[in-house]
């Protein structure tokens, strides 16, 4: 399963999102975390409807989105979302 973390350079909450996604990755074997900056990938961010940072998207292995969080979810909220992707 894949977790995409969309961030921006001057986003204070993005640091908290990095921490939460890092904790989830440490607890869930096989969870792939990719951080992308909206300024570096503006077309993809627009195509995905990213309107604010941080935004976290969890996808199943088939690419289907199962969770989206604009803002910083709690670790437990994120782990429940990851479990849905299994």
QUIQUINOR-V715799 format. One record per residue. RES is the residue in three letters. PSI is psi in whole degrees, -180 to 180 (none if undefined). BURIAL is # if it has 24 or more other ideal C-beta (glycine too) atoms within 12 Angstrom, else .. Layout:
# QUIQUINOR-V715799
res=RES psi=PSI burial=BURIAL
res=RES psi=PSI burial=BURIAL
This chain:
# QUIQUINOR-V715799
res=UNK psi=159 burial=#
res=UNK psi=136 burial=#
res=UNK psi=121 burial=#
res=UNK psi=127 burial=#
res=UNK psi=114 burial=#
res=UNK psi=126 burial=#
res=UNK psi=176 burial=#
res=UNK psi=161 burial=#
res=UNK psi=-39 burial=.
res=UNK psi=33 burial=.
res=UNK psi=107 burial=#
res=UNK psi=-43 burial=.
res=UNK psi=-17 burial=#
res=UNK psi=-32 burial=#
res=UNK psi=-41 burial=.
res=UNK psi=-38 burial=#
res=UNK psi=-39 burial=#
res=UNK psi=-42 burial=#
res=UNK psi=-47 burial=.
res=UNK psi=-43 burial=#
res=UNK psi=-34 burial=#
res=UNK psi=-40 burial=.
res=UNK psi=-43 burial=#
res=UNK psi=-43 burial=#
res=UNK psi=-35 burial=#
res=UNK psi=-27 burial=.
res=UNK psi=-21 burial=.
res=UNK psi=106 burial=#
res=UNK psi=138 burial=.
res=UNK psi=-3 burial=.
res=UNK psi=120 burial=#
res=UNK psi=124 burial=.
res=UNK psi=127 burial=#
res=UNK psi=124 burial=.
res=UNK psi=133 burial=#
res=UNK psi=137 burial=#
res=UNK psi=131 burial=.
res=UNK psi=-29 burial=#
res=UNK psi=-29 burial=.
res=UNK psi=-29 burial=.
res=UNK psi=57 burial=.
res=UNK psi=-38 burial=.
res=UNK psi=-44 burial=.
res=UNK psi=-43 burial=.
res=UNK psi=-43 burial=#
res=UNK psi=-44 burial=.
res=UNK psi=-35 burial=.
res=UNK psi=-4 burial=.
res=UNK psi=30 burial=.
res=UNK psi=117 burial=#
res=UNK psi=-15 burial=.
res=UNK psi=160 burial=.
res=UNK psi=144 burial=#
res=UNK psi=154 burial=#
res=UNK psi=132 burial=#
res=UNK psi=131 burial=#
res=UNK psi=129 burial=#
res=UNK psi=132 burial=#
res=UNK psi=147 burial=#
res=UNK psi=171 burial=.
res=UNK psi=-26 burial=.
res=UNK psi=1 burial=.
res=UNK psi=-7 burial=.
res=UNK psi=131 burial=.
res=UNK psi=129 burial=.
res=UNK psi=-11 burial=#
res=UNK psi=141 burial=#
res=UNK psi=131 burial=#
res=UNK psi=106 burial=#
res=UNK psi=119 burial=.
res=UNK psi=-170 burial=.
res=UNK psi=112 burial=#
res=UNK psi=163 burial=#
res=UNK psi=162 burial=.
res=UNK psi=-42 burial=#
res=UNK psi=-41 burial=.
res=UNK psi=-41 burial=.
res=UNK psi=-39 burial=#
res=UNK psi=-37 burial=#
res=UNK psi=-42 burial=.
res=UNK psi=-42 burial=#
res=UNK psi=-39 burial=#
res=UNK psi=-35 burial=.
res=UNK psi=-25 burial=.
res=UNK psi=-12 burial=#
res=UNK psi=none burial=.
